[in-house]
Amino acid sequence: MSSEKKPNKYGKKTSFSREKHHVYSEADIERVDSKQNQWNDKRKEEREHNLKVASGLNEVEEKRTKKEKKEKNPGNYADDIIDVEDDEDIEYDSKMTLVMHGVPMSYNINNVMRTFQYYGDVKSLTTSTNIDSTYTITVVPNEWNENIALIQREIANNGYVMVADYKVTK
């Protein structure tokens, strides 16, 4: 017997995360809805493909797609597609430590924790007291989610970003 597994004739099924998304604006609602609609469309195509494979119609479709690929002219600029970066495709560092500067001592540290929980799982907060009676708070994550990507992009572009009226750097 061969130790190799036979590949699935239906192809690989896409994965879907059941992680709950908390939204804070209309843009977040639209982003989550569009992501769900994309997944639904992709899954619908997979189901249709699987039905064709099961009924034996897949061989005809594969021959057609191979011919279409050969006919495409690589020098024709009208056929080129320019990919636009979506918010969902933004790369981010899931382990980046953030530093919040100039937080007054009267500010509740639990508010800082709540602010950064939106961006992911916070492992710890460490504080250091400054001469001007303010805190510098270091936020260490277990893992950031995709919401942190915009903050990280602003830090990369400007060197800092304002979060909850306080300057945040890396």
Secondary structure as UniProt FT lines:
FT   TURN            9..10
FT   HELIX           26..55
FT   HELIX           58..71
FT   TURN            74..75
FT   HELIX           77..79
FT   HELIX           87..89
FT   TURN            94..95
FT   STRAND          98..104
FT   TURN            105..106
FT   HELIX           109..117
FT   TURN            118..119
FT   STRAND          120..129
FT   TURN            131..132
FT   STRAND          134..144
FT   HELIX           146..148
FT   HELIX           149..158
FT   STRAND          161..163
FT   TURN            164..165
FT   STRAND          166..169
//
